[in-house]
Amino acid sequence: MKVEDIRRVLIIGAGTMGQQIGFQCAMHGYDVVLYDISPDMLDKAREGIKKL
């Protein structure tokens, strides 16, 4: 497998760092899945990413 073959990224943890990593991956064309055990954190992440 080559780096060019990777098209989807899973980010575990929707805190500040997870949001930023997910945002950067999405901006570079990757499909991003953001996972967190807290639904509240996912809601906050969704709102934070919208602001970016």
N, C-alpha and C positions, 0 to 999 in steps of 0.2 A: 504494500500500500504506500502511496505517495501522499505528501501533504496536499497536492492538488486534488486528490480524490475525496478529501473531507468536505462535506457540504452542510452538515448539521452539527451543532455544538450544544451540549447539555451543560448548563450552569447550575450547580447545586449551591443554593443559598442566595436569597434575593436581597441581601443587605447592600450597603453602599458599593462594596467592591464587586459583588455579583452583578449589580445593575450596570456598572461601568464596563465590565468585561463583556456582558451581553450586548450592550449598546454598540461597543466597538466592533464586535463580531458581526452584528447585523449591518452596520454601516459598510462593512467590507464584503457583503454579499452572502454571508452564511445564514442558514436557517437556525434560529436560536430557540431553545427550550429552557425556560427559567423555572427551577423547582425550589420549593421551600415547604417545610412542614407547617408553616403558619400562613393561613389564608390572608391574614391581615398584612403580613409582609409582602405577599404577592400583590395585593391591592396598592400598597404604598409604592412598590417597585413600578407597577404599571403607570401610576400617576407621575412618578419621578422621571420615567423614560419619556413620557409624553412631553414633559417640559423641555427635554433635551432636543 
